[in-house]
Amino acid sequence: MVSVQYYIILNEHAGSGRAGALWPQIKERLDAAQVTYQVAISEYANHAILLSEQFAKHLPDDNTQRWVVLAVGGDGTLHEVINGLTRYHRQHLIPVAYLPVGSGNDFARGAGMAHDWPSALNQIIQCTHATDYDLGNYNETIKQERGVFTNNLGIGFDASIIAQANQSKAKVWLNKHHLGSLSYLASALNVYYNQSGFTLTVHVNQQRDIYPNAFLVTTTNHPYFGGGVGIVPNATLTDHQLHLVVIEKPNFFKLIWLALRLVFKRHLTSKAVHYYTATNLHLTVPAIEYGQLDGEEMGGRFFDVYIGLQRYPFWIDVTI
C-alpha cells in the first residue's frame, strides 16, 4: 500500500448531522487501518474553502509530498474543499478524496464509488495512485465570481427547488429519517406553479441560440444531479466534455411525460429538451433567477457566465 497522509476536513453537519454521527465509526476504521491523518472541522459555511486553501498554501510545492485532502461530508463539502485547493496555484496539485456521507452524494455516483461508506472508505485508503477527473470551471462576470464545480451548475428550476427546500423547516426532520427527497418533491411542485420561463442565450461553438421560455438550465460534469437523477446518462467524469441541458417550461401534463421519460433515460430525445456537448459554454440570463453549484445556493441574480473544463487528481480507486 502506498504510504500517504490524510488531511481530513470534516463537515459534521452534512446530511443533517449524519456525518458527525458517523465520525466515531469512521475514525475507528482509520485507526484500525493504521492510517496517518489530521482532522480539521468545518464549522460554518465556506469554512472548508478556507481550511483547504490554507493547507495548500503551507504545504511545500514539490513532488515529495504524500498528502491527500479527504473531504468527509456531502457534495457541498467536496465543492468547498476543491474550490479551496484550486484557489491557490500549485505546480504539484494535492490529490483530493471524498467520503460521501451527505444527503445527495451525486459525485460519488458519478465516479462509480461504493454506495456504503465503509466500502467507499476502502476505495480511498487502499488507493495507490491518483486519477484525473474533469471539473467544470466558471467565471460569472456580473458578480465577478470564479470557481470550479464537481457536479453541475444550474439556473432556474433545479436551483429554485434547492433554495426553497433549504428554507423548509421539514427538511432536517426528513433528512434524519432518510426521506429528504420528499422535501425536494414538495418544493418542485411549488416551484413549477410559481416560476415563469425566462430568456436564455447559449453561445457554443460559434453558435448562438436564444430560448425565450427557458425553465431548467443545467451544465453537468457527469450523469447525476438532485440526489441521483440521471439528467445526462451518457456523461462521464473523464469524457472531457461539458453537458448542457435546457428545458423550456412545459405544461403540467408534459412535465409528467418528461418525468416518465427521465425515469427511462429517454428524455434527451424530447422536443422540449435541448442538449449540448462542448468544452466551453457561455450562458446569459437577463433576469433575476436562482442559481446553484453542486447543490449550493448562488442566490437570485442575473447571469453572464463562461463555463469551461479543467482536470484535477482524485485519490479514489473505484475498481476496489
C-alpha positions in Angstrom: 0.0 0.0 0.0 1.3 3.5 -0.9 2.1 5.5 2.3 0.1 8.7 2.2 -1.1 11.0 4.9 -4.6 12.4 5.0 -5.7 16.0 5.9 -9.3 15.3 6.8 -11.8 18.1 6.5 -14.9 17.0 8.4 -18.3 18.7 8.0 -20.2 17.3 10.9 -23.5 19.0 9.7 -23.6 17.2 6.3 -26.6 15.1 5.8 -28.4 16.9 8.6 -25.8 15.7 11.1 -25.2 12.2 9.7 -21.5 12.9 9.0 -20.9 13.9 12.6 -22.8 10.9 13.9 -20.8 8.5 11.8 -17.4 10.1 12.5 -16.6 7.9 15.6 -17.0 4.8 13.4 -15.0 6.3 10.5 -12.2 7.2 13.0 -12.2 3.7 14.4 -11.8 2.2 10.9 -9.0 4.7 10.1 -7.2 3.8 13.3 -7.6 0.1 12.7 -6.0 0.5 9.3 -3.1 2.5 10.9 -3.8 5.5 8.6 -1.9 8.7 9.4 -4.2 11.7 9.4 -5.0 15.1 10.8 -8.6 16.4 11.3 -9.9 19.9 10.7 -13.6 20.6 11.5 -15.6 22.8 9.1 -17.6 24.9 11.4 -19.6 27.3 9.2 -20.5 27.9 5.5 -17.4 28.2 3.3 -15.1 27.3 6.2 -13.8 24.2 4.2 -12.7 26.6 1.4 -10.5 28.4 3.9 -9.2 25.2 5.5 -8.2 23.6 2.2 -6.7 26.8 0.8 -4.6 27.4 3.8 -3.4 23.8 3.7 -2.4 24.2 0.0 -0.5 27.4 0.8 1.5 25.9 3.7 2.4 22.6 2.1 5.7 22.7 0.2 5.1 22.7 -3.6 7.2 19.7 -4.6 6.7 16.1 -5.7 7.9 14.6 -2.5 4.8 15.4 -0.5 2.5 12.4 0.2 -0.6 14.2 1.4 -4.2 13.7 0.3 -7.0 16.1 1.4 -10.0 14.0 2.4 -13.5 15.7 2.4 -15.9 13.9 4.8 -19.4 15.1 4.2 -21.7 15.7 1.2 -21.3 17.2 -2.2 -21.3 20.7 -0.7 -18.3 19.8 1.4 -16.4 18.4 -1.6 -17.3 21.6 -3.5 -15.8 23.8 -0.8 -12.7 21.7 -0.4 -11.8 21.6 -4.1 -12.6 25.3 -4.5 -10.1 26.0 -1.7 -7.4 23.7 -3.2 -7.8 25.3 -6.7 -7.7 28.9 -5.5 -4.0 28.6 -4.7 -1.8 27.9 -7.7 0.5 25.0 -7.2 2.7 23.2 -9.7 2.2 19.9 -7.9 -1.5 19.5 -7.1 -2.6 17.9 -3.9 -4.9 14.9 -4.6 -8.4 15.1 -3.1 -10.6 12.2 -1.8 -14.2 12.2 -0.8 -16.1 10.1 1.7 -19.8 10.5 0.7 -21.8 10.7 4.0 -24.1 13.6 3.0 -27.7 13.6 1.7 -27.1 13.8 -2.1 -23.7 12.3 -2.8 -24.0 12.8 -6.6 -20.3 13.0 -7.2 -19.8 9.5 -5.7 -22.5 8.2 -8.0 -20.8 9.8 -11.0 -17.4 8.5 -10.1 -18.8 4.9 -9.5 -17.9 4.8 -5.8 -19.4 2.3 -3.5 -22.8 3.2 -2.0 -22.0 2.3 1.6 -19.4 4.4 3.4 -17.2 1.6 4.7 -16.6 0.3 1.2 -16.1 3.8 -0.1 -13.5 4.4 2.6 -11.7 1.3 1.5 -11.6 2.7 -2.1 -9.8 5.7 -0.6 -7.3 4.1 1.9 -6.4 1.2 -0.4 -5.9 3.5 -3.4 -2.3 3.5 -4.8 -2.4 6.3 -7.4 -4.4 9.4 -8.2 -6.8 9.5 -11.1 -7.5 12.7 -13.0 -11.2 13.7 -13.3 -12.8 16.5 -15.1 -14.0 19.6 -13.2 -16.2 22.3 -14.5 -14.9 25.9 -14.0 -16.9 29.1 -14.2 -16.4 32.8 -14.5 -19.6 34.8 -13.7 -18.7 38.3 -14.9 -21.6 40.3 -13.3 -20.7 39.5 -9.7 -17.1 38.6 -10.7 -17.1 35.2 -9.2 -14.8 32.4 -10.3 -14.6 28.8 -9.1 -15.0 25.1 -10.0 -17.8 22.6 -9.7 -17.6 18.8 -9.5 -21.2 18.0 -10.4 -23.2 20.8 -12.0 -24.1 24.4 -12.4 -27.8 25.0 -12.6 -30.0 28.1 -13.3 -33.8 28.1 -12.9 -35.9 25.2 -11.8 -33.4 22.9 -10.0 -31.8 25.9 -8.3 -35.2 27.3 -7.2 -36.0 23.8 -5.7 -32.8 23.8 -3.7 -33.4 27.3 -2.5 -36.9 26.6 -1.3 -36.1 23.1 0.1 -33.2 24.6 2.1 -35.7 27.1 3.7 -38.1 24.3 4.6 -38.3 23.5 8.3 -39.3 19.9 7.4 -36.1 19.2 5.5 -33.9 18.5 8.6 -36.6 16.1 10.0 -37.0 14.4 6.6 -33.2 14.0 6.1 -32.8 12.4 9.6 -35.4 9.8 8.6 -33.8 9.3 5.1 -36.8 11.0 3.4 -35.0 14.1 2.2 -36.3 13.6 -1.4 -39.8 14.3 -0.2 -38.8 17.9 0.7 -37.5 18.4 -2.8 -40.6 16.9 -4.4 -42.8 19.2 -2.4 -40.6 22.2 -3.4 -40.6 21.0 -7.0 -44.4 21.2 -7.3 -44.5 24.6 -5.7 -41.7 26.0 -7.9 -43.3 24.6 -11.0 -46.5 26.6 -10.4 -44.7 29.8 -9.3 -41.7 30.0 -11.7 -42.1 31.7 -15.1 -40.0 30.9 -18.1 -37.0 33.2 -18.7 -34.8 34.3 -21.6 -31.6 32.3 -22.0 -28.9 32.8 -24.6 -26.5 29.9 -25.2 -23.2 30.6 -27.0 -21.4 27.4 -28.0 -19.1 26.5 -30.9 -19.6 29.8 -32.8 -23.3 29.3 -32.5 -25.9 31.4 -30.6 -29.3 30.0 -29.6 -32.0 32.0 -27.8 -34.7 30.4 -25.7 -37.4 32.9 -24.6 -39.1 30.4 -22.3 -36.2 28.5 -20.5 -37.2 26.7 -17.3 -34.3 24.4 -16.4 -30.7 25.1 -17.4 -28.1 22.6 -16.1 -24.5 22.2 -17.1 -23.3 18.9 -15.7 -20.0 17.1 -15.4 -21.4 13.6 -15.0 -24.9 11.9 -15.2 -26.4 12.9 -11.9 -28.0 15.9 -10.2 -30.6 16.4 -7.4 -29.6 13.3 -5.4 -29.4 10.7 -8.1 -31.5 12.0 -11.0 -29.8 10.9 -14.3 -30.0 14.1 -16.2 -27.3 13.0 -18.8 -27.0 9.2 -18.6 -24.0 9.1 -21.0 -21.8 11.7 -19.3 -18.6 10.7 -17.5 -16.0 12.3 -15.4 -13.4 11.5 -18.0 -15.0 12.4 -21.3 -13.6 15.9 -21.3 -17.0 17.4 -22.2 -19.5 19.7 -20.6 -23.1 18.6 -21.0 -25.7 21.3 -21.1 -29.5 20.5 -20.8 -32.0 23.2 -21.5 -35.7 22.5 -20.9 -38.4 25.0 -21.9 -41.3 25.4 -19.5 -43.8 22.6 -20.2 -47.4 22.4 -19.2 -48.2 20.1 -16.3 -49.1 17.1 -18.4 -45.9 17.5 -20.5 -43.9 17.8 -17.2 -45.3 14.4 -16.1 -44.4 13.0 -19.5 -40.9 14.3 -19.3 -40.5 12.9 -15.8 -41.5 9.5 -17.1 -39.1 9.7 -20.0 -36.4 10.8 -17.5 -37.0 7.6 -15.4 -36.4 5.5 -18.6 -33.5 7.7 -19.7 -35.2 8.8 -22.9 -35.8 12.5 -22.1 -32.9 13.8 -24.2 -34.8 12.9 -27.4 -37.9 15.0 -26.4 -38.5 18.2 -28.4 -38.8 20.2 -25.2 -35.3 19.2 -24.2 -32.2 20.8 -25.9 -28.9 19.1 -25.3 -25.3 20.3 -26.0 -21.9 18.9 -25.5 -18.9 21.3 -25.6 -15.6 22.1 -23.9 -16.7 25.8 -23.4 -20.1 27.5 -22.9 -21.3 31.0 -22.4 -24.7 31.5 -20.9 -26.6 34.8 -20.3 -29.8 35.3 -18.4 -31.1 38.9 -18.3 -33.5 38.3 -15.4 -33.1 37.5 -11.8 -33.1 33.7 -11.4 -31.8 31.3 -8.8 -28.5 29.5 -9.4 -26.9 26.5 -7.8 -23.4 25.0 -7.8 -23.1 21.3 -6.7 -26.4 21.8 -4.7 -25.1 25.0 -3.0 -27.1 28.2 -3.5 -25.8 31.0 -5.6 -28.8 33.2 -4.8 -31.1 35.1 -7.2 -29.2 37.1 -9.9 -28.6 38.0 -13.5 -26.2 35.7 -15.2 -23.3 36.2 -17.6 -21.3 33.1 -17.1 -18.4 31.5 -19.0 -18.0 27.7 -18.3 -15.0 25.6 -19.1 -13.2 22.4 -18.1 -10.1 21.5 -16.2 -8.7 18.3 -14.6 -7.8 17.5 -11.0 -6.3 14.4 -9.3 -8.6 12.3 -7.1 -7.3 9.7 -4.7 -10.1 7.2 -5.2 -9.9 3.7 -6.7 -13.4 2.7 -7.8 -12.1 -0.7 -9.0 -11.7 -1.9 -5.4 
